[in-house]
Amino acid sequence: MASNSLWQDDYWVLLMQLYQQKPVGIKPMYSRRMVELCMELHLAPQFMYEKMFELRNAATPTLKRLWERYADKPKRLSRAANMVRSMVGFSNSSDFYDGVETADTFETDFRPIAKCDGLMPVMLILILDLYFRLIPATMKDDTPEVHDLAMLLGIKTSVVVDVMDVFQLLDPYLNRNEFMITPLLKPCQQVWQRYGNGNIEQLATLAAQLKEYFR
């Protein structure tokens, strides 16, 4: 069963509000609305995804009462959710979470990288996944897979190619002894350290889930 010291039972109404949004039901782990709620509460998507299954199953008396009170009363649910949001951090979340360990890695993944034209680490992860599916000769603007990923991410194909160029520099198998000055270098290094030397199939599974954020 999912557990987290930052979880409060008041958050069930926020999760139910998300669950009830169309299409009603379990939301993908990295859907945009799920990620936004997770960042709001400083709780990781995997944890909240598991909590949503608990909510659906209503296995406890508390959750059964929650369904009875709010399931068919969207206005009442909305009022309750607004009340909880007004109390989170007592309207000052930075003070409320000061000194509290949060799931900062996942939150950082969904924040823009400085001086990188709106790119986020999550985008670099998706580009890295595609990188391992191509060969250097096909890491070009006119490659269909590059075009499709750029469209999904809402960026230019040239930006995808620029990121892949940095990954080529970092790829030990290519052994490219080149020097590159770009703000992309450090964030690409960080993503490569996390996923570049790991299991490619696990990266592919993660990438498939992360794409939900951009759909």
N, CA, C and O of each residue as an XYZ file, in Angstrom:
860
protein
N       0.849     -1.193      0.000
C       0.000      0.000      0.000
C       0.884      1.241      0.000
O       1.889      1.288      0.709
N       0.520      2.230     -0.779
C       1.309      3.444     -0.882
C       1.310      4.194      0.437
O       0.291      4.268      1.124
N       2.475      4.754      0.789
C       2.565      5.564      1.991
C       3.543      6.698      1.737
O       4.511      6.536      0.995
N       3.291      7.844      2.352
C       4.163      8.994      2.207
C       3.867      9.935      3.349
O       2.705     10.198      3.661
N       4.931     10.453      3.987
C       4.740     11.292      5.171
C       4.048     12.611      4.840
O       3.504     13.261      5.733
N       4.060     13.018      3.559
C       3.416     14.274      3.185
C       1.924     14.102      2.884
O       1.200     15.085      2.727
N       1.476     12.862      2.805
C       0.070     12.615      2.476
C      -0.826     13.001      3.644
O      -0.515     12.711      4.799
N      -1.939     13.657      3.335
C      -2.964     13.965      4.330
C      -4.301     13.449      3.807
O      -4.565     13.514      2.607
N      -5.129     12.944      4.686
C      -6.407     12.382      4.252
C      -7.306     13.423      3.582
O      -8.195     13.064      2.809
N      -7.084     14.697      3.870
C      -7.851     15.744      3.195
C      -7.621     15.723      1.680
O      -8.451     16.204      0.909
N      -6.490     15.162      1.269
C      -6.156     15.156     -0.161
C      -7.036     14.198     -0.961
O      -7.050     14.260     -2.190
N      -7.768     13.316     -0.285
C      -8.636     12.386     -1.014
C      -9.636     13.137     -1.893
O      -9.945     12.685     -2.996
N     -10.139     14.267     -1.424
C     -11.124     14.988     -2.236
C     -10.492     15.565     -3.493
O     -11.147     15.658     -4.531
N      -9.213     15.958     -3.407
C      -8.514     16.450     -4.594
C      -8.298     15.318     -5.598
O      -8.420     15.502     -6.809
N      -7.976     14.148     -5.061
C      -7.771     12.993     -5.938
C      -9.090     12.547     -6.557
O      -9.136     12.164     -7.726
N     -10.161     12.599     -5.769
C     -11.472     12.242     -6.302
C     -11.900     13.234     -7.380
O     -12.476     12.838     -8.393
N     -11.629     14.494     -7.175
C     -11.975     15.501     -8.179
C     -11.270     15.199     -9.505
O     -11.864     15.324    -10.576
N     -10.010     14.805     -9.419
C      -9.278     14.422    -10.623
C      -9.865     13.151    -11.236
O     -10.040     13.068    -12.451
N     -10.165     12.174    -10.403
C     -10.742     10.908    -10.871
C     -12.058     11.147    -11.608
O     -12.344     10.480    -12.603
N     -12.848     12.085    -11.129
C     -14.175     12.343    -11.683
C     -14.145     13.181    -12.963
O     -15.151     13.286    -13.663
N     -13.003     13.767    -13.261
C     -12.916     14.542    -14.495
C     -12.989     13.611    -15.706
O     -12.449     12.505    -15.684
N     -13.661     14.071    -16.758
C     -13.843     13.237    -17.946
C     -12.526     13.057    -18.689
O     -11.747     14.002    -18.819
N     -12.275     11.836    -19.179
C     -13.076     10.632    -18.963
C     -12.910     10.115    -17.531
O     -11.791      9.974    -17.039
N     -14.030      9.838    -16.875
C     -14.021      9.407    -15.479
C     -13.226      8.113    -15.333
O     -13.377      7.183    -16.125
N     -12.386      8.069    -14.315
C     -11.644      6.841    -14.045
C     -10.193      7.122    -13.693
O      -9.792      8.269    -13.498
N      -9.412      6.042    -13.615
C      -7.990      6.147    -13.308
C      -7.291      6.947    -14.398
O      -7.434      6.645    -15.583
N      -6.550      7.949    -14.007
C      -5.814      8.761    -14.960
C      -4.403      8.193    -15.149
O      -3.827      7.655    -14.203
N      -3.841      8.306    -16.352
C      -2.464      7.849    -16.563
C      -1.514      8.506    -15.564
O      -1.710      9.654    -15.167
N      -0.494      7.771    -15.171
C       0.411      8.237    -14.129
C       1.023      9.601    -14.443
O       1.191     10.441    -13.558
N       1.352      9.804    -15.716
C       2.004     11.058    -16.090
C       1.116     11.924    -16.976
O       1.622     12.724    -17.763
N      -0.184     11.775    -16.860
C      -1.060     12.708    -17.566
C      -0.805     14.094    -16.992
O      -0.395     14.233    -15.840
N      -1.051     15.120    -17.805
C      -0.752     16.479    -17.362
C      -1.495     16.837    -16.071
O      -0.921     17.448    -15.170
N      -2.778     16.452    -15.986
C      -3.554     16.798    -14.797
C      -3.042     16.078    -13.559
O      -3.057     16.634    -12.460
N      -2.585     14.830    -13.738
C      -2.018     14.102    -12.611
C      -0.720     14.761    -12.149
O      -0.511     14.956    -10.951
N       0.136     15.097    -13.085
C       1.412     15.719    -12.736
C       1.189     17.068    -12.051
O       1.870     17.393    -11.079
N       0.249     17.843    -12.552
C      -0.036     19.146    -11.941
C      -0.491     18.994    -10.493
O      -0.077     19.762     -9.625
N      -1.342     18.005    -10.234
C      -1.781     17.771     -8.852
C      -0.608     17.302     -7.995
O      -0.464     17.724     -6.848
N       0.220     16.438     -8.549
C       1.380     15.936     -7.802
C       2.337     17.068     -7.439
O       2.867     17.105     -6.328
N       2.557     17.988     -8.372
C       3.446     19.108     -8.094
C       2.825     20.063     -7.074
O       3.518     20.668     -6.257
N       1.524     20.176     -7.145
C       0.816     21.022     -6.179
C       0.991     20.488     -4.761
O       1.130     21.263     -3.815
N       0.983     19.166     -4.615
C       1.047     18.544     -3.293
C       2.443     18.030     -2.942
O       2.660     17.533     -1.837
N       3.390     18.146     -3.877
C       4.754     17.652     -3.665
C       4.767     16.143     -3.410
O       5.498     15.649     -2.551
N       3.951     15.432     -4.167
C       3.870     13.975     -4.044
C       4.120     13.352     -5.413
O       3.594     13.825     -6.421
N       4.913     12.304     -5.449
C       5.336     11.705     -6.708
C       4.170     11.058     -7.459
O       3.256     10.528     -6.827
N       4.185     11.092     -8.789
C       3.096     10.505     -9.584
C       2.845      9.025     -9.295
O       1.691      8.599     -9.250
N       3.885      8.245     -9.100
C       3.674      6.822     -8.824
C       2.878      6.628     -7.534
O       1.987      5.781     -7.465
N       3.208      7.417     -6.519
C       2.492      7.347     -5.255
C       1.018      7.726     -5.442
O       0.126      7.042     -4.940
N       0.777      8.811     -6.159
C      -0.592      9.279     -6.362
C      -1.380      8.326     -7.260
O      -2.589      8.164     -7.096
N      -0.694      7.707     -8.196
C      -1.331      6.719     -9.081
C      -1.838      5.536     -8.256
O      -2.950      5.055     -8.473
N      -1.026      5.072     -7.317
C      -1.433      3.980     -6.436
C      -2.582      4.409     -5.532
O      -3.490      3.627     -5.253
N      -2.534      5.654     -5.079
C      -3.605      6.176     -4.242
C      -4.931      6.219     -5.007
O      -5.994      6.005     -4.425
N      -4.866      6.494     -6.300
C      -6.077      6.565     -7.100
C      -6.743      5.188     -7.197
O      -7.969      5.094     -7.242
N      -5.948      4.139     -7.228
C      -6.522      2.790     -7.215
C      -7.185      2.510     -5.868
O      -8.251      1.898     -5.812
N      -6.550      2.959     -4.782
C      -7.176      2.816     -3.459
C      -8.520      3.529     -3.431
O      -9.503      3.016     -2.895
N      -8.544      4.711     -4.014
C      -9.777      5.493     -4.053
C     -10.867      4.759     -4.827
O     -12.012      4.687     -4.381
N     -10.513      4.225     -5.971
C     -11.503      3.526     -6.797
C     -12.054      2.305     -6.086
O     -13.250      2.023     -6.157
N     -11.172      1.573     -5.393
C     -11.603      0.329     -4.739
C     -12.413      0.590     -3.467
O     -13.161     -0.276     -3.016
N     -12.261      1.783     -2.892
C     -13.019      2.160     -1.687
C     -13.001      1.046     -0.641
O     -14.043      0.616     -0.146
N     -11.804      0.598     -0.324
C     -11.660     -0.560      0.554
C     -11.763     -0.218      2.035
O     -11.789     -1.124      2.867
N     -11.823      1.060      2.386
C     -11.896      1.452      3.790
C     -13.206      2.198      4.057
O     -13.788      2.767      3.133
N     -13.667      2.202      5.285
C     -14.889      2.948      5.618
C     -14.774      4.434      5.263
O     -15.749      5.047      4.830
N     -13.586      5.007      5.445
C     -13.393      6.428      5.118
C     -13.649      6.690      3.645
O     -14.316      7.662      3.289
N     -13.121      5.823      2.785
C     -13.291      6.016      1.345
C     -14.726      5.723      0.912
O     -15.242      6.354     -0.011
N     -15.350      4.792      1.560
C     -16.764      4.514      1.242
C     -17.621      5.735      1.562
O     -18.505      6.103      0.789
N     -17.352      6.356      2.704
C     -18.107      7.559      3.080
C     -17.812      8.702      2.110
O     -18.687      9.510      1.799
N     -16.573      8.754      1.642
C     -16.190      9.792      0.681
C     -17.000      9.664     -0.606
O     -17.498     10.656     -1.137
N     -17.126      8.435     -1.102
C     -17.918      8.209     -2.318
C     -19.392      8.551     -2.083
O     -20.045      9.158     -2.932
N     -19.895      8.154     -0.930
C     -21.298      8.437     -0.627
C     -21.563      9.945     -0.553
O     -22.631     10.419     -0.941
N     -20.600     10.669     -0.063
C     -20.793     12.107      0.140
C     -20.615     12.916     -1.150
O     -21.305     13.915     -1.356
N     -19.680     12.482     -2.025
C     -19.309     13.342     -3.148
C     -19.517     12.755     -4.547
O     -19.525     13.510     -5.519
N     -19.682     11.465     -4.681
C     -19.666     10.838     -6.007
C     -20.649     11.464     -6.984
O     -20.299     11.703     -8.140
N     -21.863     11.733     -6.546
C     -22.887     12.283     -7.434
C     -23.196     13.748     -7.141
O     -24.255     14.259     -7.505
N     -22.255     14.413     -6.477
C     -22.467     15.811     -6.101
C     -21.232     16.633     -6.477
O     -20.453     17.007     -5.599
N     -21.043     16.917     -7.762
C     -19.835     17.625     -8.220
C     -19.644     19.004     -7.599
O     -18.509     19.409     -7.348
N     -20.721     19.729     -7.348
C     -20.587     21.056     -6.750
C     -20.076     20.951     -5.315
O     -19.224     21.729     -4.886
N     -20.612     19.975     -4.583
C     -20.144     19.779     -3.209
C     -18.672     19.369     -3.210
O     -17.891     19.826     -2.375
N     -18.300     18.494     -4.165
C     -16.908     18.051     -4.279
C     -16.003     19.226     -4.616
O     -14.908     19.350     -4.067
N     -16.457     20.085     -5.516
C     -15.661     21.252     -5.900
C     -15.439     22.182     -4.717
O     -14.336     22.695     -4.524
N     -16.484     22.402     -3.924
C     -16.347     23.263     -2.747
C     -15.348     22.669     -1.757
O     -14.508     23.378     -1.203
N     -15.454     21.359     -1.545
C     -14.540     20.696     -0.615
C     -13.097     20.780     -1.109
O     -12.178     21.010     -0.324
N     -12.905     20.590     -2.424
C     -11.563     20.665     -3.000
C     -10.993     22.071     -2.860
O      -9.815     22.237     -2.542
N     -11.814     23.070     -3.095
C     -11.358     24.454     -2.951
C     -10.966     24.752     -1.505
O      -9.997     25.465     -1.245
N     -11.731     24.197     -0.577
C     -11.419     24.395      0.838
C     -10.063     23.784      1.192
O      -9.259     24.398      1.893
N      -9.819     22.560      0.697
C      -8.537     21.901      0.972
C      -7.388     22.710      0.377
O      -6.355     22.899      1.018
N      -7.577     23.187     -0.858
C      -6.517     23.957     -1.505
C      -6.225     25.250     -0.741
O      -5.081     25.702     -0.694
N      -7.234     25.827     -0.160
C      -7.018     27.064      0.585
C      -6.239     26.810      1.869
O      -5.638     27.727      2.430
N      -6.252     25.554      2.337
C      -5.577     25.208      3.579
C      -4.192     24.640      3.366
O      -3.388     24.630      4.298
N      -3.879     24.154      2.141
C      -2.573     23.551      1.884
C      -1.487     24.594      2.077
O      -1.445     25.600      1.368
N      -0.610     24.347      3.043
C       0.460     25.290      3.313
C      -0.033     26.600      3.895
O       0.728     27.560      4.014
N      -1.345     26.640      4.270
C      -1.923     27.872      4.800
C      -1.618     29.056      3.883
O      -1.268     30.153      4.319
N      -1.774     28.763      2.556
C      -1.570     29.741      1.487
C      -0.126     30.188      1.358
O       0.154     31.206      0.725
N       0.781     29.450      1.943
C       2.203     29.773      1.810
C       2.990     28.475      1.776
O       3.641     28.103      2.753
N       2.923     27.788      0.639
C       3.500     26.452      0.544
C       5.005     26.453      0.735
O       5.553     25.469      1.231
N       5.698     27.534      0.355
C       7.155     27.549      0.506
C       7.557     27.474      1.972
O       8.541     26.819      2.315
N       6.790     28.152      2.849
C       7.062     28.074      4.281
C       6.624     26.725      4.838
O       7.304     26.134      5.677
N       5.466     26.244      4.355
C       4.920     24.997      4.879
C       5.879     23.833      4.637
O       6.048     22.976      5.504
N       6.518     23.801      3.437
C       7.395     22.693      3.082
C       8.863     22.979      3.371
O       9.730     22.183      3.010
N       9.154     24.109      4.020
C      10.531     24.436      4.336
C      11.116     23.386      5.274
O      10.584     23.137      6.356
N      12.223     22.772      4.841
C      12.857     21.747      5.653
C      12.256     20.379      5.504
O      12.738     19.432      6.126
N      11.213     20.231      4.698
C      10.582     18.934      4.482
C      11.115     18.329      3.200
O      11.139     19.000      2.167
N      11.546     17.073      3.242
C      12.050     16.401      2.046
C      10.891     16.110      1.098
O       9.925     15.452      1.485
N      10.978     16.590     -0.125
C       9.933     16.354     -1.120
C      10.515     15.604     -2.298
O      11.730     15.436     -2.412
N       9.616     15.148     -3.185
C      10.040     14.393     -4.362
C      10.567     15.364     -5.411
O       9.979     15.519     -6.481
N      11.683     16.015     -5.090
C      12.159     17.115     -5.919
C      12.619     16.654     -7.294
O      12.535     17.421     -8.253
N      13.106     15.417     -7.415
C      13.588     14.936     -8.708
C      12.472     14.951     -9.732
O      12.662     15.464    -10.835
N      11.326     14.409     -9.402
C      10.223     14.389    -10.351
C       9.740     15.801    -10.651
O       9.382     16.097    -11.791
N       9.721     16.678     -9.651
C       9.267     18.043     -9.881
C      10.221     18.789    -10.809
O       9.785     19.526    -11.693
N      11.514     18.599    -10.608
C      12.507     19.243    -11.458
C      12.374     18.779    -12.902
O      12.614     19.553    -13.828
N      11.997     17.531    -13.098
C      11.843     16.993    -14.453
C      10.787     17.747    -15.249
O      10.845     17.777    -16.478
N       9.832     18.351    -14.571
C       8.732     19.037    -15.246
C       8.844     20.559    -15.144
O       7.858     21.270    -15.333
N      10.030     21.048    -14.850
C      10.262     22.489    -14.801
C      11.203     22.889    -15.936
O      12.109     22.129    -16.278
N      11.002     24.066    -16.522
C      11.874     24.508    -17.620
C      13.335     24.599    -17.197
O      13.644     24.973    -16.065
N      14.227     24.254    -18.116
C      15.659     24.358    -17.895
C      16.103     25.766    -18.291
O      15.746     26.253    -19.364
N      16.864     26.404    -17.443
C      17.306     27.769    -17.708
C      18.084     27.859    -19.015
O      18.958     27.037    -19.293
N      17.754     28.857    -19.801
C      18.458     29.183    -21.048
C      18.365     28.078    -22.093
O      19.248     27.944    -22.941
N      17.298     27.288    -22.031
C      17.145     26.182    -22.990
C      15.807     26.241    -23.716
O      15.242     25.203    -24.061
N      15.301     27.436    -23.949
C      14.112     27.636    -24.786
C      12.908     26.792    -24.372
O      12.222     26.214    -25.215
N      12.661     26.731    -23.065
C      11.474     26.035    -22.584
C      11.593     24.533    -22.480
O      10.628     23.870    -22.101
N      12.744     23.976    -22.803
C      12.930     22.532    -22.642
C      12.873     22.144    -21.171
O      13.320     22.895    -20.303
N      12.324     20.976    -20.899
C      12.299     20.420    -19.553
C      13.054     19.093    -19.574
O      13.150     18.460    -20.625
N      13.591     18.659    -18.430
C      14.274     17.363    -18.395
C      13.416     16.218    -18.927
O      13.940     15.294    -19.548
N      12.093     16.270    -18.689
C      11.223     15.209    -19.186
C      11.298     15.129    -20.712
O      11.198     14.043    -21.281
N      11.471     16.266    -21.370
C      11.624     16.262    -22.825
C      12.944     15.609    -23.224
O      13.011     14.861    -24.200
N      13.997     15.903    -22.452
C      15.294     15.295    -22.746
C      15.243     13.782    -22.581
O      15.894     13.048    -23.324
N      14.467     13.317    -21.602
C      14.313     11.873    -21.402
C      13.658     11.232    -22.617
O      14.074     10.161    -23.058
N      12.630     11.888    -23.162
C      11.952     11.365    -24.345
C      12.863     11.402    -25.567
O      12.832     10.495    -26.398
N      13.669     12.445    -25.672
C      14.609     12.526    -26.790
C      15.691     11.457    -26.652
O      16.132     10.885    -27.649
N      16.115     11.190    -25.430
C      17.110     10.136    -25.215
C      16.544      8.773    -25.618
O      17.243      7.956    -26.216
N      15.294      8.539    -25.290
C      14.658      7.276    -25.699
C      14.684      7.128    -27.218
O      14.993      6.055    -27.735
N      14.359      8.206    -27.931
C      14.410      8.155    -29.392
C      15.846      8.014    -29.880
O      16.101      7.338    -30.876
N      16.774      8.643    -29.188
C      18.185      8.558    -29.548
C      18.632      7.097    -29.662
O      19.355      6.733    -30.589
N      18.199      6.272    -28.720
C      18.605      4.864    -28.718
C      17.872      4.036    -29.779
O      18.204      2.871    -30.001
N      16.890      4.632    -30.422
C      16.154      3.933    -31.476
C      16.682      4.271    -32.877
O      16.309      3.637    -33.863
N      17.547      5.274    -32.942
C      18.069      5.725    -34.224
C      19.570      5.489    -34.307
O      20.213      5.141    -33.316
N      20.116      5.683    -35.500
C      21.562      5.701    -35.690
C      21.929      7.147    -36.008
O      21.077      7.908    -36.467
N      23.191      7.543    -35.771
C      23.565      8.948    -35.984
C      23.165      9.509    -37.346
O      22.797     10.680    -37.447
N      23.233      8.696    -38.382
C      22.913      9.185    -39.727
C      21.451      9.583    -39.870
O      21.107     10.348    -40.770
N      20.580      9.072    -38.992
C      19.146      9.390    -39.087
C      18.701     10.429    -38.054
O      17.512     10.732    -37.949
N      19.641     10.964    -37.305
C      19.302     11.989    -36.314
C      19.258     13.344    -37.001
O      20.055     14.238    -36.714
N      18.304     13.470    -37.916
C      18.184     14.645    -38.774
C      16.761     15.194    -38.726
O      15.823     14.516    -38.307
N      16.632     16.451    -39.170
C      15.329     17.123    -39.167
C      14.279     16.387    -39.984
O      13.099     16.390    -39.633
N      14.705     15.756    -41.072
C      13.735     15.149    -41.979
C      13.419     13.697    -41.656
O      12.707     13.038    -42.414
N      13.935     13.190    -40.545
C      13.599     11.831    -40.122
C      12.201     11.831    -39.502
O      11.943     12.617    -38.590
N      11.292     10.970    -39.973
C       9.908     10.986    -39.475
C       9.797     10.890    -37.958
O       8.990     11.592    -37.348
N      10.604     10.025    -37.347
C      10.518      9.860    -35.895
C      10.907     11.151    -35.165
O      10.328     11.491    -34.133
N      11.887     11.855    -35.709
C      12.303     13.136    -35.118
C      11.179     14.154    -35.259
O      10.872     14.888    -34.319
N      10.575     14.192    -36.428
C       9.463     15.117    -36.675
C       8.284     14.831    -35.741
O       7.693     15.748    -35.170
N       7.952     13.547    -35.595
C       6.797     13.170    -34.764
C       7.025     13.544    -33.294
O       6.114     14.033    -32.625
N       8.247     13.308    -32.797
C       8.529     13.636    -31.402
C       8.513     15.148    -31.194
O       8.004     15.631    -30.182
N       9.064     15.892    -32.142
C       9.043     17.353    -32.041
C       7.610     17.866    -32.002
O       7.294     18.775    -31.234
N       6.749     17.290    -32.823
C       5.342     17.688    -32.834
C       4.690     17.400    -31.488
O       3.945     18.230    -30.966
N       4.966     16.233    -30.930
C       4.398     15.864    -29.633
C       4.840     16.838    -28.549
O       4.034     17.253    -27.717
N       6.116     17.204    -28.557
C       6.673     18.061    -27.521
C       6.399     19.544    -27.766
O       6.593     20.375    -26.879
N       5.949     19.863    -28.973
C       5.678     21.260    -29.294
C       6.931     22.087    -29.487
O       6.956     23.269    -29.144
N       7.986     21.472    -30.041
C       9.243     22.178    -30.284
C       9.676     21.956    -31.727
O       9.095     21.131    -32.432
N      10.685     22.683    -32.162
C      11.192     22.531    -33.515
C      12.004     21.244    -33.645
O      12.628     20.793    -32.684
N      11.989     20.659    -34.844
C      12.790     19.457    -35.073
C      14.273     19.746    -34.860
O      15.025     18.871    -34.430
N      14.688     20.966    -35.161
C      16.103     21.325    -34.998
C      16.531     21.244    -33.538
O      17.689     20.949    -33.246
N      15.598     21.505    -32.616
C      15.917     21.423    -31.190
C      16.140     19.965    -30.794
O      17.055     19.660    -30.029
N      15.304     19.067    -31.313
C      15.491     17.634    -31.051
C      16.850     17.190    -31.565
O      17.562     16.447    -30.890
N      17.211     17.642    -32.758
C      18.499     17.280    -33.352
C      19.654     17.842    -32.519
O      20.665     17.167    -32.325
N      19.504     19.083    -32.024
C      20.548     19.685    -31.188
C      20.780     18.857    -29.919
O      21.922     18.648    -29.508
N      19.695     18.393    -29.309
C      19.817     17.572    -28.098
C      20.500     16.246    -28.435
O      21.353     15.777    -27.682
N      20.130     15.649    -29.555
C      20.757     14.387    -29.962
C      22.243     14.571    -30.259
O      23.043     13.667    -30.019
N      22.610     15.737    -30.778
C      24.028     16.022    -31.004
C      24.798     16.002    -29.689
O      25.919     15.497    -29.625
N      24.187     16.557    -28.637
C      24.837     16.543    -27.326
C      24.923     15.110    -26.801
O      25.945     14.723    -26.235
N      23.872     14.327    -26.979
C      23.904     12.939    -26.529
C      24.983     12.145    -27.272
O      25.619     11.267    -26.688
N      25.191     12.448    -28.553
C      26.259     11.784    -29.300
C      27.618     12.094    -28.684
O      28.501     11.238    -28.633
N      27.772     13.331    -28.219
C      29.017     13.729    -27.575
C      29.225     12.971    -26.265
O      30.356     12.668    -25.887
N      28.129     12.671    -25.580
C      28.202     11.992    -24.282
C      28.264     10.476    -24.408
O      28.619      9.790    -23.450
N      27.923      9.948    -25.575
C      27.835      8.509    -25.796
C      29.239      7.898    -25.864
O      29.986      8.168    -26.804
N      29.604      7.069    -24.863
C      30.962      6.504    -24.858
C      31.217      5.562    -26.027
O      32.372      5.352    -26.398
N      30.181      4.994    -26.611
C      30.363      4.070    -27.726
C      30.764      4.799    -29.011
O      31.377      4.206    -29.898
N      30.420      6.078    -29.107
C      30.788      6.840    -30.305
C      32.195      7.423    -30.197
O      32.856      7.699    -31.197
N      32.633      7.604    -28.931
C      34.007      8.067    -28.689
C      34.331      9.340    -29.476
O      35.365      9.428    -30.139
N      33.442     10.309    -29.391
C      33.649     11.578    -30.084
C      34.426     12.535    -29.196
O      33.903     13.034    -28.200
N      35.655     12.784    -29.556
C      36.506     13.694    -28.787
C      36.323     15.120    -29.301
O      37.185     15.680    -29.978
N      35.172     15.683    -28.954
C      34.856     17.029    -29.399
C      34.499     17.886    -28.191
O      34.140     17.376    -27.130
N      34.603     19.170    -28.374
C      34.267     20.123    -27.316
C      33.052     20.926    -27.766
O      32.995     21.381    -28.908
N      32.087     21.101    -26.876
C      30.860     21.795    -27.229
C      30.460     22.740    -26.104
O      30.413     22.347    -24.939
N      30.175     23.974    -26.456
C      29.704     24.954    -25.481
C      28.217     25.187    -25.757
O      27.857     25.777    -26.776
N      27.363     24.727    -24.857
C      25.926     24.861    -25.004
C      25.262     24.719    -23.642
O      25.708     23.903    -22.835
N      24.223     25.476    -23.361
C      23.502     25.315    -22.079
C      22.839     23.946    -21.967
O      22.415     23.550    -20.881
N      22.748     23.217    -23.090
C      22.151     21.882    -23.069
C      23.082     20.834    -22.455
O      22.631     19.766    -22.041
N      24.370     21.140    -22.397
C      25.338     20.117    -22.004
C      25.088     19.567    -20.602
O      25.006     18.352    -20.423
N      24.967     20.441    -19.613
C      24.790     19.961    -18.238
C      23.483     19.195    -18.050
O      23.515     18.096    -17.497
N      22.309     19.730    -18.490
C      21.074     18.952    -18.314
C      21.091     17.632    -19.090
O      20.523     16.641    -18.630
N      21.731     17.609    -20.252
C      21.834     16.349    -21.002
C      22.733     15.361    -20.268
O      22.461     14.161    -20.245
N      23.813     15.876    -19.666
C      24.686     15.007    -18.869
C      23.923     14.375    -17.711
O      24.086     13.190    -17.420
N      23.088     15.177    -17.054
C      22.317     14.679    -15.915
C      21.338     13.596    -16.345
O      21.185     12.587    -15.657
N      20.675     13.799    -17.479
C      19.738     12.789    -17.982
C      20.497     11.546    -18.426
O      20.043     10.426    -18.193
N      21.643     11.732    -19.061
C      22.440     10.576    -19.493
C      22.909      9.761    -18.290
O      22.878      8.531    -18.325
N      23.338     10.434    -17.236
C      23.788      9.728    -16.037
C      22.668      8.901    -15.424
O      22.909      7.830    -14.867
N      21.444      9.404    -15.529
C      20.299      8.702    -14.947
C      19.844      7.523    -15.807
O      19.448      6.482    -15.281
N      19.902      7.692    -17.134
C      19.281      6.696    -18.011
C      20.176      6.172    -19.130
O      19.888      5.118    -19.698
N      21.245      6.876    -19.456
C      22.034      6.513    -20.624
C      22.774      5.199    -20.519
O      23.035      4.538    -21.524
N      23.109      4.822    -19.298
C      23.862      3.581    -19.102
C      23.007      2.482    -18.474
O      23.527      1.461    -18.022
N      21.700      2.700    -18.450
C      20.805      1.738    -17.815
C      20.131      0.818    -18.803
O      20.603      0.624    -19.923
N      19.031      0.261    -18.373
C      18.271     -0.685    -19.190
C      17.436      0.081    -20.212
O      16.579      0.886    -19.847
N      17.692     -0.175    -21.492
C      17.010      0.550    -22.558
C      15.513      0.249    -22.560
O      14.708      1.127    -22.871
N      15.137     -0.967    -22.221
C      13.721     -1.326    -22.194
C      12.989     -0.581    -21.075
O      11.844     -0.165    -21.248
N      13.646     -0.417    -19.941
C      13.038      0.342    -18.846
C      12.870      1.807    -19.237
O      11.866      2.435    -18.901
N      13.852      2.343    -19.944
C      13.742      3.715    -20.434
C      12.574      3.837    -21.402
O      11.824      4.812    -21.355
N      12.418      2.855    -22.276
C      11.322      2.882    -23.247
C       9.971      2.842    -22.547
O       9.035      3.527    -22.960
N       9.864      2.043    -21.493
C       8.609      1.962    -20.724
C       8.305      3.301    -20.064
O       7.170      3.776    -20.101
N       9.327      3.907    -19.458
C       9.148      5.215    -18.830
C       8.747      6.256    -19.864
O       7.849      7.063    -19.622
N       9.408      6.241    -21.015
C       9.109      7.226    -22.062
C       7.669      7.098    -22.533
O       6.999      8.105    -22.762
N       7.188      5.872    -22.679
C       5.802      5.659    -23.109
C       4.832      6.272    -22.106
O       3.800      6.820    -22.493
N       5.161      6.180    -20.818
C       4.307      6.764    -19.785
C       4.410      8.287    -19.795
O       3.400      8.975    -19.645
N       5.612      8.817    -19.969
C       5.824     10.261    -19.927
C       5.157     10.980    -21.099
O       4.807     12.155    -20.986
N       4.983     10.298    -22.200
C       4.341     10.923    -23.369
C       2.923     11.351    -23.065
O       2.395     12.249    -23.721
N       2.289     10.722    -22.073
C       0.926     11.102    -21.712
C       0.843     12.559    -21.287
O      -0.199     13.194    -21.448
N       1.924     13.091    -20.749
C       1.936     14.480    -20.288
C       1.720     15.458    -21.443
O       1.181     16.547    -21.250
N       2.146     15.061    -22.645
C       2.118     15.979    -23.789
C       0.932     15.719    -24.705
O       0.779     16.411    -25.711
N       0.090     14.744    -24.387
C      -1.048     14.413    -25.250
C      -2.289     15.204    -24.854
O      -3.341     15.051    -25.474
